[in-house]
Every structure is written in structure tokens, then in C-alpha cells.
Amino acid sequence: MSMYNATVPQFTQLLDNLSGWLVEAEAYAEARGFDVAVLLDQRLYPDMFSLRRQIQSSCDNVKLCCTRLGDVEAPKHEDGEQTWDELKARLAEVRAFIQGLDPEGFSDAAKRELTPGFLRGRAVLGHHYLNQFALPNLYFHLSMTYAILRSNGVQLGKMKFIGNLTTYEPTA
């Protein structure tokens, strides 16, 4: 499997799942008569990121992983989103950005040496970066987002987290 196929389709589905959670949260807030924006500052524990920052971090993880592996420059986001609609727009922008990436840019990504700033001068191969950092980090922030929404009463089940599974008729 190519590194493009290991990232862009899966990340697209995960961003779609996250967008769906936000729609569910809006409906939940409306049904209960409160402004959905009150959820943005919710956190699971005082020293953890807020819902707002969990969503921003999920977006950052997706775009930075894809740009590092796709060998392109990442779009800039200042993390200044203050409203629900601004966060939804950021999700849509990141989704559109990764959908527009050229699969050819990922051709040597598995064996490409990456030197992200957080490694402080150290290097990592692309496949190690994806499997040992980017995927666990993304799932962490998505899980925290999901948990914050659930802990505030938004009715999301496991399949809303997992999303669609590609199935087919058996051949034998």
C-alpha cells in the first residue's frame, strides 16, 4: 500500500467523522436549548486541551502528516478559531487540502528521511513517523474530542467514531 493510500483516504474519513460529531453536538445543544459554543472550552481534566484545541490539533496532525509525507508545504493556521463555525471551516479546509494532494508526492515517503522540528535535530523515516507518531497522535486527539463530547451528553456511539467500513460481496 502506498503512503498516500495509507493516509489521505483514512484521514479524510476521520475528518468526516469528526465533522459529523460536530453536527451531532449542534443538534444536541439545540434540542436542549443551549449554545453549542459552550462546549468549546470543555476539557476532560484541567491540564488537558479544550475541545477547541483538540479539534485544532486533529486538523494540524492530519495536514502536517500529509505535507511531510507528500513533500509539500503545509497551509498556515493561527489557531485563532473562536466559534463553532470557524472550527467547522478549518476542518473543511484541511479536508479539501489533503484531497488536493498529488499521490506522486508520496512515492518515496516510506523511506524518506523526515526532520520535524519537534525531534530537535533528529530524523525519522516516513513509515516510522506515520505509524509510531502521526497515527497514534491523531487517534489520541480524536479520542479526546469524542470523550469531551460524550462526557457532555452528546450521543455518539462507537460506530460514529469508526465510521464507514468498505465492504464487498465475498468472492467464494
C-alpha positions in Angstrom: 0.0 0.0 0.0 1.3 3.4 -0.9 1.8 6.0 1.8 -0.8 8.2 0.1 -3.4 5.4 0.3 -2.4 4.8 4.0 -3.0 8.5 4.9 -5.3 10.6 2.7 -8.3 8.3 2.4 -8.2 7.3 6.1 -7.6 10.9 7.2 -10.5 12.1 5.0 -12.8 9.6 6.6 -11.6 10.6 10.1 -12.2 14.3 9.4 -15.6 13.4 8.0 -16.4 11.5 11.2 -15.2 14.5 13.3 -17.4 16.8 11.2 -20.3 14.5 11.9 -19.7 14.7 15.6 -19.9 18.4 15.5 -23.2 18.2 13.6 -24.5 15.8 16.3 -23.3 18.2 19.0 -25.2 21.1 17.4 -28.4 19.1 17.3 -27.9 18.1 20.9 -27.4 21.7 22.0 -30.3 22.9 20.0 -32.6 20.2 21.4 -31.6 21.1 25.0 -31.7 24.9 24.4 -28.1 25.9 24.9 -25.5 27.5 22.7 -23.2 24.8 21.3 -20.3 27.2 21.7 -20.2 26.5 25.5 -18.7 23.1 24.6 -15.6 24.7 23.0 -13.9 25.3 26.4 -14.8 21.9 27.9 -12.0 19.6 28.8 -11.7 16.2 30.4 -9.2 17.4 33.0 -7.9 20.8 33.9 -4.4 20.2 32.4 -5.7 18.8 29.1 -6.6 20.6 25.9 -10.1 22.1 25.5 -12.5 20.7 22.8 -11.4 23.7 20.6 -7.7 22.8 20.9 -8.4 19.0 20.4 -10.1 19.8 17.1 -7.3 22.2 16.0 -4.7 19.5 17.0 -6.6 16.9 15.0 -6.5 19.2 11.9 -2.9 20.0 12.4 -1.9 16.4 12.8 -3.6 15.5 9.5 -2.2 18.4 7.5 1.3 18.1 8.9 1.5 14.3 8.4 0.2 14.6 4.8 2.5 17.5 4.0 5.6 15.8 5.4 4.9 12.6 3.6 3.6 14.3 0.5 6.7 16.6 0.4 4.7 19.9 0.2 4.3 22.9 2.3 1.5 23.0 4.9 -1.1 25.7 4.9 -0.9 28.0 7.9 -3.5 28.1 10.7 -3.1 30.5 13.6 -5.3 28.5 16.0 -7.5 31.6 16.3 -10.8 29.9 15.8 -13.3 31.2 18.4 -16.6 29.9 17.1 -18.1 26.6 16.2 -18.4 27.7 12.5 -14.8 28.7 12.4 -13.7 25.3 13.6 -16.0 23.6 11.1 -14.5 25.8 8.3 -11.0 24.7 9.4 -12.0 21.1 9.2 -13.4 21.6 5.7 -10.3 23.5 4.6 -7.9 20.8 5.9 -10.1 18.1 4.2 -10.1 19.9 0.9 -6.3 20.5 1.2 -5.4 16.8 1.7 -7.9 15.8 -1.0 -6.0 18.0 -3.4 -2.6 16.5 -2.7 -0.8 14.7 -5.6 -0.3 11.0 -4.8 3.1 11.2 -6.6 4.4 13.4 -3.9 4.1 10.4 -1.5 6.0 8.0 -3.8 9.2 7.7 -1.7 7.6 8.8 1.6 8.0 5.5 3.4 11.8 5.6 3.2 12.1 9.4 3.1 14.1 10.9 6.0 12.0 13.5 7.9 13.3 16.0 10.4 10.2 17.6 12.0 11.1 20.4 14.4 9.7 18.5 17.5 12.6 15.9 17.0 15.1 18.7 17.7 17.7 17.7 15.0 16.9 14.0 14.9 15.5 12.2 11.9 12.8 9.6 11.3 11.8 7.6 8.3 8.4 8.3 6.8 6.9 4.9 7.7 8.1 5.2 11.3 6.7 8.7 11.5 3.3 7.6 10.3 3.0 4.5 12.4 4.8 5.5 15.6 3.8 9.1 15.9 1.2 10.6 13.4 -1.5 7.9 13.7 -1.3 7.5 17.5 -1.3 11.2 17.9 -4.3 11.7 15.6 -6.2 9.0 17.3 -5.4 10.5 20.7 -6.8 13.9 19.8 -9.8 12.4 18.1 -10.5 10.2 21.2 -10.3 13.2 23.5 -12.6 15.2 21.2 -15.1 12.2 21.2 -14.7 11.8 25.0 -15.4 15.5 25.7 -18.5 15.5 23.6 -19.7 12.2 25.2 -19.0 13.5 28.7 -21.2 16.5 27.9 -24.1 14.3 26.8 -23.7 14.2 23.0 -25.0 10.8 21.9 -22.2 9.3 19.9 -21.7 5.5 19.6 -18.6 3.6 18.7 -19.6 3.4 15.0 -19.7 7.2 14.8 -16.0 7.1 15.8 -15.0 4.3 13.5 -17.1 5.5 10.5 -17.8 3.6 7.3 -16.2 0.3 6.5 -15.6 -0.6 2.9 -17.3 -3.9 2.3 -17.9 -6.1 -0.7 -19.6 -9.4 -1.6 -17.4 -12.4 -0.9 -15.8 -14.0 -4.0 -16.3 -17.6 -2.8 
